[in-house]
Amino acid sequence: MAVKPTFLTYTPSDSPDVQGYFLYMEEAPNAVSGESQYWDIGNQSPEIDGKVKYDITQLEGMTTKDGIYNLGLSAYDEVGNESSMIFINDVPLDFIAPNPPADGEIIRG
């Protein structure tokens, strides 16, 4: 069964030289840092509400383990300067569908 989309939303940086964003991730209670697993999620266009909406389940190497995660998001420019991170902590991520019912039958009255 396919994993349902899980969207990260954020207001983009107002700096004109932003080239993209890094998404960092740690399983809670571990804190996110520059040493955490990360992805370059590029520079997406905001939606009509001014926020970017990005499906994190599409990231290569993204966990498929249910759990509570801490996320960090930073911006970078064309020469590689990276902003400080914003943190989104204690995010419940649910990737695995429940097990099916054990059995079933039809009983005629």
Backbone hydrogen bonds in HBPLUS format (Angstrom, degrees):
<---DONOR---> <-ACCEPTOR-->    atom                        ^
c    i                          cat <-CA-CA->   ^        H-A-AA   ^      H-
h    n   atom  resd res      DA  || num        DHA   H-A  angle D-A-AA Bond
n    s   type  num  typ     dist DA aas  dist angle  dist       angle   num
A0056-ILE N   A0006-THR O   2.90 MM  50  5.91 144.0  2.03 168.1 168.1     1
A0008-LEU N   A0054-TYR O   2.77 MM  46  5.17 165.0  1.79 154.0 153.7     2
A0054-TYR N   A0008-LEU O   2.84 MM  46  5.17 165.6  1.86 154.7 159.7     3
A0010-TYR N   A0052-VAL O   3.05 MM  42  5.35 145.3  2.18 137.6 147.3     4
A0052-VAL N   A0010-TYR O   2.72 MM  42  5.35 167.0  1.74 164.3 161.7     5
A0019-GLN N   A0076-TYR O   2.78 MM  57  5.92 171.9  1.79 152.3 155.1     6
A0076-TYR N   A0020-GLY O   2.96 MM  56  5.64 153.4  2.03 148.9 147.7     7
A0021-TYR N   A0042-GLY O   3.07 MM  21  5.52 125.8  2.37 118.4 126.7     8
A0041-ILE N   A0021-TYR O   2.87 MM  20  5.60 151.1  1.95 154.3 163.0     9
A0022-PHE N   A0074-SER O   2.90 MM  52  5.32 152.8  1.97 140.7 149.6    10
A0074-SER N   A0022-PHE O   3.04 MM  52  5.32 156.5  2.10 147.0 154.3    11
A0023-LEU N   A0039-TRP O   2.87 MM  16  5.26 159.8  1.91 152.9 159.3    12
A0039-TRP N   A0023-LEU O   2.88 MM  16  5.26 144.7  2.01 140.5 152.0    13
A0024-TYR N   A0072-GLY O   2.76 MM  48  4.78 169.7  1.77 144.3 147.9    14
A0072-GLY N   A0024-TYR O   3.00 MM  48  4.78 151.8  2.08 125.4 127.4    15
A0025-MET N   A0037-GLN O   2.91 MM  12  5.61 145.4  2.03 159.8 166.1    16
A0026-GLU N   A0070-ASN O   2.97 MM  44  5.30 151.9  2.05 153.7 160.0    17
A0070-ASN N   A0026-GLU O   2.80 MM  44  5.30 168.0  1.81 162.8 167.0    18
A0030-ASN N   A0027-GLU O   3.03 MM   3  5.88 142.0  2.18 135.0 133.8    19
A0028-ALA N   A0068-ILE O   2.84 MM  40  5.52 160.9  1.88 134.5 139.4    20
A0036-SER N   A0033-SER O   3.06 MM   3  5.36 167.9  2.08 113.7 117.3    21
A0047-GLU N   A0051-LYS O   2.77 MM   4  5.63 171.6  1.78 146.8 144.7    22
A0050-GLY N   A0047-GLU O   2.88 MM   3  5.42 162.6  1.91 123.1 126.8    23
A0058-GLN N   A0055-ASP O   3.30 MM   3  5.97 166.3  2.32 115.6 119.7    24
A0059-LEU N   A0056-ILE O   3.23 MM   3  5.54 169.0  2.24 111.6 114.7    25
A0062-MET N   A0059-LEU O   3.11 MM   3  5.43 157.7  2.16 132.2 130.0    26
A0067-GLY N   A0093-LEU O   3.02 MM  26  5.56 158.2  2.07 154.3 159.2    27
A0093-LEU N   A0067-GLY O   2.83 MM  26  5.56 173.1  1.83 173.8 176.2    28
A0069-TYR N   A0091-VAL O   2.84 MM  22  5.02 162.0  1.87 134.4 139.5    29
A0091-VAL N   A0069-TYR O   2.73 MM  22  5.02 168.8  1.74 158.9 154.9    30
A0071-LEU N   A0088-ILE O   2.85 MM  17  5.05 168.9  1.86 144.0 147.6    31
A0088-ILE N   A0071-LEU O   2.89 MM  17  5.05 166.3  1.91 141.0 143.6    32
A0073-LEU N   A0086-ILE O   2.94 MM  13  5.33 149.7  2.04 146.6 154.6    33
A0086-ILE N   A0073-LEU O   2.91 MM  13  5.33 153.5  1.98 143.9 150.6    34
A0083-SER N   A0075-ALA O   2.78 MM   8  5.28 166.4  1.79 158.2 162.6    35
A0077-ASP N   A0081-ASN O   3.02 MM   4  5.53 145.1  2.14 145.7 156.5    36
A0080-GLY N   A0077-ASP O   3.09 MM   3  5.40 163.9  2.12 113.5 118.4    37
